[in-house]
Amino acid sequence: MIRVPGTFRTTAVALIFTALVALSACAVTQPGGSPGSVSPTPGPFNPSPSATPAMTGPAATGPIDLTITVTATPGAAPANYRLVASGATPDAASTVPDPAAALAALEQSGEKIFFPASAPPQNCTQQYGGPEVATVTGTFKGRDVNAAFSRTDGCQISRWQALAPLFGGTAGSTGAM
């Protein structure tokens, strides 16, 4: 039997505890999501959450009129799209490549993609998804929208992929140009 000095055991237990605490900080849960999903964090491409309450009533199902500007790389000419819809049907004025898919992505993400509920900042994986940036302005179900999207970390990549059809991509793609 090998005897281990008490200070070594104490140090080993402290290191294991510290590692477990650090790992638990990586398990981020999005409100309404499952463990391991990511949540948006405040930053230049995701403004701080507002305390604006969720809408209910007729405006919650109101019209959608969004202008989307996507820039593939810094200095590149932007691609401009528009999504117009009343209810679940895209209008003929829509210019996104697949208006039905873009509308479905918005409905699946809900208004939280533009108006996140107040929540503490979340840890995001430090990965880079590309230089693409997008801005979305206009009206979403009776509320003014002015949102920016990028692919600068795991949280931002998740937001981008959720709305890929709105940015000219297909569901599950990056929407990169």
C-alpha positions as CSV (number, residue, x, y, z in Angstrom):
1,M,0.0,0.0,0.0
2,I,1.3,3.4,-1.0
3,R,0.9,6.3,1.4
4,V,0.0,9.6,-0.2
5,P,0.9,12.8,1.8
6,G,-2.2,14.7,3.0
7,T,-1.3,17.9,1.1
8,F,-1.1,16.0,-2.2
9,R,-4.6,14.6,-1.7
10,T,-6.0,18.0,-0.8
11,T,-4.4,19.6,-3.9
12,A,-5.7,16.8,-6.1
13,V,-9.2,17.1,-4.7
14,A,-9.1,20.9,-5.2
15,L,-7.9,20.6,-8.8
16,I,-10.6,18.1,-9.6
17,F,-13.3,20.3,-8.0
18,T,-12.0,23.3,-10.0
19,A,-12.1,21.4,-13.3
20,L,-15.6,20.2,-12.6
21,V,-16.7,23.8,-11.9
22,A,-15.1,25.0,-15.1
23,L,-16.7,22.3,-17.1
24,S,-20.1,23.0,-15.7
25,A,-19.8,26.6,-16.9
26,C,-19.5,25.3,-20.4
27,A,-22.9,23.6,-20.3
28,V,-25.1,26.5,-21.4
29,T,-28.8,26.1,-21.7
30,Q,-30.9,28.4,-23.8
31,P,-34.2,29.4,-22.3
32,G,-36.6,26.7,-23.5
33,G,-33.6,24.8,-24.9
34,S,-31.8,21.7,-24.0
35,P,-28.4,21.4,-22.2
36,G,-25.6,22.1,-24.7
37,S,-27.6,24.6,-26.8
38,V,-26.3,28.1,-26.9
39,S,-27.8,31.4,-25.8
40,P,-27.1,34.8,-27.3
41,T,-24.8,37.0,-25.3
42,P,-24.7,40.8,-25.3
43,G,-22.2,42.2,-27.8
44,P,-21.8,44.3,-30.9
45,F,-23.9,41.9,-33.0
46,N,-26.5,41.1,-30.3
47,P,-27.6,44.1,-28.3
48,S,-28.2,43.7,-24.6
49,P,-31.5,42.1,-23.9
50,S,-34.4,44.5,-23.4
51,A,-37.1,44.3,-20.8
52,T,-39.7,44.7,-23.5
53,P,-42.5,42.2,-22.7
54,A,-43.6,39.7,-25.3
55,M,-46.4,40.8,-27.5
56,T,-49.9,39.3,-27.4
57,G,-53.0,40.1,-29.3
58,P,-53.5,41.1,-32.9
59,A,-50.0,42.7,-33.3
60,A,-48.3,39.4,-32.3
61,T,-49.5,38.0,-35.6
62,G,-49.2,41.2,-37.5
63,P,-47.4,41.8,-40.8
64,I,-43.7,41.2,-41.4
65,D,-41.7,43.6,-43.6
66,L,-37.9,43.1,-43.2
67,T,-35.0,44.4,-45.1
68,I,-31.9,42.1,-44.9
69,T,-28.4,43.2,-45.9
70,V,-25.7,40.5,-46.0
71,T,-22.0,41.3,-46.5
72,A,-19.8,38.2,-47.2
73,T,-16.5,39.9,-46.4
74,P,-15.4,43.3,-45.3
75,G,-15.5,45.7,-48.3
76,A,-17.6,43.3,-50.5
77,A,-20.8,44.5,-52.2
78,P,-23.7,43.6,-49.9
79,A,-26.6,41.4,-51.0
80,N,-30.0,43.0,-50.2
81,Y,-33.2,41.0,-49.6
82,R,-36.6,41.7,-48.4
83,L,-39.2,39.5,-46.7
84,V,-42.8,40.6,-46.7
85,A,-45.6,38.5,-45.2
86,S,-49.0,38.7,-43.8
87,G,-49.6,35.7,-41.6
88,A,-48.0,32.5,-42.7
89,T,-47.9,33.4,-46.4
90,P,-45.0,35.3,-48.0
91,D,-45.9,38.2,-50.2
92,A,-44.8,38.5,-53.9
93,A,-42.7,41.5,-52.9
94,S,-40.3,39.2,-51.0
95,T,-36.9,38.9,-52.7
96,V,-35.1,36.4,-50.4
97,P,-34.2,33.3,-52.4
98,D,-36.7,31.1,-50.5
99,P,-39.4,33.3,-48.8
100,A,-41.3,30.3,-47.4
101,A,-38.2,28.9,-45.7
102,A,-37.2,32.3,-44.4
103,L,-40.7,32.8,-42.9
104,A,-40.6,29.3,-41.4
105,A,-37.2,30.1,-39.8
106,L,-38.6,33.2,-38.3
107,E,-41.7,31.4,-37.0
108,Q,-39.5,28.7,-35.5
109,S,-37.1,31.2,-33.8
110,G,-39.9,33.4,-32.7
111,E,-39.6,37.0,-31.7
112,K,-36.8,36.1,-29.2
113,I,-34.4,36.1,-32.1
114,F,-34.9,39.9,-32.4
115,F,-36.1,40.7,-28.9
116,P,-34.4,38.4,-26.4
117,A,-35.8,38.2,-22.9
118,S,-33.6,39.6,-20.2
119,A,-31.2,37.0,-19.1
120,P,-27.7,36.8,-17.6
121,P,-24.8,36.6,-20.1
122,Q,-24.0,33.1,-21.3
123,N,-20.6,31.5,-22.1
124,C,-20.1,30.9,-25.8
125,T,-17.7,28.6,-27.6
126,Q,-14.8,30.6,-29.0
127,Q,-14.9,29.6,-32.6
128,Y,-14.9,31.7,-35.7
129,G,-17.6,30.9,-38.4
130,G,-16.6,33.4,-41.0
131,P,-16.5,37.2,-41.8
132,E,-20.2,37.4,-42.9
133,V,-22.4,40.0,-41.2
134,A,-26.0,40.7,-41.7
135,T,-28.4,43.5,-40.6
136,V,-32.1,43.1,-40.4
137,T,-34.4,46.2,-40.2
138,G,-38.1,46.7,-40.6
139,T,-41.1,45.4,-38.8
140,F,-41.8,42.0,-37.3
141,K,-45.4,41.5,-36.1
142,G,-45.9,45.1,-35.2
143,R,-42.5,45.7,-33.6
144,D,-39.6,47.7,-35.0
145,V,-36.5,45.5,-35.7
146,N,-32.9,46.7,-35.9
147,A,-30.7,43.6,-35.4
148,A,-27.2,42.6,-36.4
149,F,-25.9,39.1,-36.9
150,S,-22.4,37.7,-37.4
151,R,-20.5,34.4,-37.1
152,T,-17.9,35.5,-34.5
153,D,-18.5,32.9,-31.8
154,G,-20.7,29.9,-31.0
155,C,-23.6,31.9,-29.9
156,Q,-23.6,34.2,-32.9
157,I,-23.2,31.2,-35.3
158,S,-26.2,29.6,-33.7
159,R,-28.3,32.7,-34.2
160,W,-27.0,32.9,-37.9
161,Q,-27.9,29.3,-38.6
162,A,-31.4,29.7,-37.1
163,L,-32.1,32.4,-39.7
164,A,-29.9,31.1,-42.6
165,P,-32.8,31.2,-45.1
166,L,-33.4,34.9,-44.3
167,F,-29.8,35.6,-45.2
168,G,-30.0,33.8,-48.5
169,G,-28.8,30.3,-47.3
170,T,-30.8,27.1,-46.9
171,A,-31.9,25.6,-43.6
172,G,-28.9,24.0,-41.9
173,S,-26.4,26.0,-44.1
174,T,-24.4,29.0,-43.0
175,G,-26.1,31.3,-45.5
176,A,-22.6,32.3,-46.6
177,M,-22.4,33.8,-50.0
